[in-house]
Amino acid sequence: MDAPPLHIVLLAPQIPNNTGNIGRTAVAAGCVLHLVHPLGFDMDEKARRRAGLDYWDHLDCREHDSWEAFLESERPRRLWLYTTRSQRPHWNARFQIGDYLLFGSENGGAPEHVHQHVAESCGEEHLVKLPMRPEARSLNLATTVCAAVYEGLRQFDQ
């Protein structure tokens, strides 16, 4: 199997349909999907079948018990945190093959200690966002992930 162009990391995802759509994006783009617990739903085979995730066996999905367990097992060199708290648009980011794109929970984003870790280990410029009009509070998680992944692929000319 080829090395993945990008890694998608979901911190405590809450909505199974979002995670399912993100899994489909990961399969289509050849990315690895990382799910950092706690999850707001079951991931057993019966639950996946019920949700119609018939492509899930094509997905490289790695579950991690916690943020710390994720860091320990993956040892990511380059993280990009997508956050509404950033002013830097993601098209100013210069992605590299193998980067980790990090997304917080649907109901609260990424915790402060994750923001601090990314800023300290990778630099403030690794906190990015998808720009939107002020009246839009946020975008759907699956939409944001898809836009982020395909911007990375565009930069890699894939």
N, C-alpha and C positions, 0 to 999 in steps of 0.2 A: 504494500500500500504506500502511495506517495505521502510525503510529509504534508500536513494540512497547511493551506495558505494562512489561515487564521484560527484562533481559538475563541469561542463564544463562551463567556462565563456569566451565569445567572446567579445572583445572590438571593437566596430565599424566595424563589418565584412562588406566587400565590395562585395564579390562574392557569389551570391545566390547558385550556385552549391556546393561550399565548405560548406556553412551552411547546405544545404540539406544533404550532406554526413555526416557531423558531427551530425546532428539530427538522422540519421540512426544509427550511432555508439552509440549515447546516448540511443536510444531505445534498441538496442541489449545488451548493458552493464547495463541497468537499472539506468543510470545517469540522472541528471537534467541538462538541457541546459539553460544557462542564456545569453541573448543577450543584450548587453549594447549599447544604441543608441549614435550617429546616425548610422543607417544602410544604406548601399549603395543600397538597393533594397526594394521593397514592401513585406510585410508579410501578406497581406490580404488573405482571403480564395481563391479568384480567382487566385491570383499569385501562391499560393501553389499548387492548382490543375493543373495549366498550367505547373508547374515544375515537376509534377508527384510525389509529396510528399504524396502519399496515406497512409503512415504510420504515418503522422504528428499527428493524433488524439491519437496515443499511446504515444506521447512524452510529458513529463512535461517540457514545454518551458516557461520561465519567461522573460519578457522584462522589461528593466530598462531604464528610460529616460536619465540617465547619470551615470558616474562612482560614483559620490557622492550618487546618488539615490540607486545604487546597494549596496554600503557599508551600507547605512542607513537601507535598508530593509532586507538585508541578515545578516549583522553583522558577516562576515566570521572570524572564529578563526584562520584558517590555509590556507594561500594562497601559491600557487606555481606558479611563473611566468616563463613561457617558453620564453626564449629570446636568440637571437644569441649573445648578449653582455656578456653572462655568460661563464665561463670556466668550470663550474661544470656539469658533465654529469648527466642526470636525473636518471640513475640507482644507483647513490649515495644517492638519496633522500629516505627518509623513510616515505612513505605515510601512512596516517591513514584514516579509513573510515570516510566519510563526508568532506574530504578535498576539496578545491576549486582549480581546475587547470585553470590557467588564460593564455589567448592567445591574443596577439595584432592583429591589423588589418593587412590584407594581404599586404597593400601598405606602411606600415611604422612601424609596430610593436606596442609595447606599449609605450605611452608617458613617458617622464622622471618622472613626478609626480607619476605615477603608480609604476615604478621601485623603487622610493624612499619610497613609502608607504609600499611595500612588504618588502624591506630591513629593514625599521625601525620597522614595526609591527611584522614581522616573523623572520627576520635575513637574512643576505646576502646569507646563504646557501639555501634559498628558491627561489633564482634565478638560474634556471637550463636550460639546453639545450640538444637537441639531437645532439651528435657529428657527424660531417660530414667532408669530405675532403675539403681542403681550396678552391678548384676551384668551389665548390658548394656554391652559395650565400645563399640559404635557401631551405627548403623543403616546399612542398605544405601544407597549413594550415590543411586541412582535414587529411593528412597523419600524421602530427605531433600530432594532437589531438588523433588519433586512437592509435598511438604508446604509448602516455602518458597514456591514459585510460587503455590500456591492461597491461602496466607495473604495474599500481596500482592494477588491479585485480589479476595479478600474485603474487604481494606481499601479497594480502589478501587471496590467495589460493582459488580464486573463479573461 
